[in-house]
Structure formats: C-alpha cells, structure tokens
Amino acid sequence: MIVAVLSDIHANLAALEAVLGSLGSVDAVWHLGDVVGYGPEPDGVAERLAEIGAIGVRGNHDEAVCGGDVLAWFNPDARAAAEWTRRRITPRTRRFLEGLPETLTPPELPFTLAHGSPRDPIWEYVFSPDVAAENLAAFATPYCLVGHTHVPLAFRHDPRRMRQIVPEPDATLQLDDRRAILNPGSVGQPRDGDPAASYAIVDTAALRFTWRRVAYDIETTQAAMLEAGLPPRLSRRLSFGQ
Ligand code: ZN
C-alpha cells in the first residue's frame, strides 16, 4: 500500500492542492493534524480532505478552533488566527475537526499516527533524541508518524541510543526492525528554511519512507491571508519557510 502522509496543512489550500497534484497514484492519504490555523482556507482544506477520504488525527490548532480553554497556550498571532478560524468555519468543518481522534492506528499496519507525540498527542514536540526515546513506550506499533514541529525529521532507535536523522530532499529511509518516529514536515507552513510544501510517501509493504517537497503558489496564499485580515507576520514567514 502506498500512502501519502501530510501534516500541518494549516488551512493552506494552495499548498495542499500542489501536494495532491504531485502525489501520483496512492492508495490512501493520512494526515497528522493541524488541518486549520494560520491559513486562510480552513473550510476548503477540510472539504478537500473529506472528499479524498483522508484519515487523520487532531492537532493543537484543530483543538483550539473546536473550543476548549487552550488559546492561552498560543502566541498572539496564532491566537488571532485561531479566533478568526473559530468565527469563520462552517458547522461542517467544525464537525470534521471535532471528529478527529488524538491518535490513530490503521488496521494491520505498523504505524501509529499522532500530531505531537504518542504520549501527549496534542501538544508535545518531538524535537530531540531524548524526547523521542521517552516516547517509545507510548506506542505499540514499530513506527510512529508525528508532525507539529513543521520540520522533516526522523528518530531511529539504534541498539544503544536514539539517533536523529535530518533527511536530504527526496531522501528515502528504509525502515527495519529498529523502532522509529518519523516526521514528514509541514504542507502549509514549513519551518526548516525551505518554503516548499513538505510531505512523505510511505510504502507499507517495502517499509520505505520518502520525504518529498513541492513548490506551490505562495503568493496566492499570502494574498488570501491579507485579504482575510490575518496577521501579516504569518503570511510573510511563508516566503522564508520559517
Ligand atoms: Zn502546526
């Protein structure tokens, strides 16, 4: 089975469409949360994911938009965008977001999906080998897919220590009997210095995880953000992948 793994789309429909257009033939699309927040088209992105039958999990921005007293955890720009999104989304988008589970394990496949980390799915960032190691006990499958940091990255449990792998563009990681936590990077707001949308393709039979980048029309998203009255800093950062 060939699966596209998309994370942190953040209501960036132009980026999502560029990614979907680049996929080729896939059997499924999985997303790792933060469907909305920051970007200008939350309804369009939720509709598109529903239309293609994507399955996925809930991120901190999805949680914030659905209510709950979590906005205090956000910086002012993120909070302004979350409040804008709350006001703006249709009931259907709200139901889509509310229906997202915190973690997901597709049947008979060796992957657990979480937004942040398996032990604290909504909020924790897996950004270091130590945090990755502490999370190994929190999932039962060999591999875990996470997003949230917006940085393509992998952690693999070599015999004596957790090793961090920073992938080159288009790199493929051959998975094996070592457990691993894998991050495809962000579709809608990359933060590794490369503004192109980032995602991954997983071959679940050959156990290969391949990172991919695709350029998209950033200016279209930026114009829609300014038009919507979203914080200008959030649109500017898209140009720099930060
Ligand atoms: Zn995010």
Boltz pocket constraint, residues with backbone or C-beta under 6 A from the ligand:
constraints:
  - pocket:
      binder: B
      contacts: [[A, 8], [A, 10], [A, 33], [A, 34], [A, 59], [A, 61], [A, 148], [A, 150]]
      max_distance: 6.0
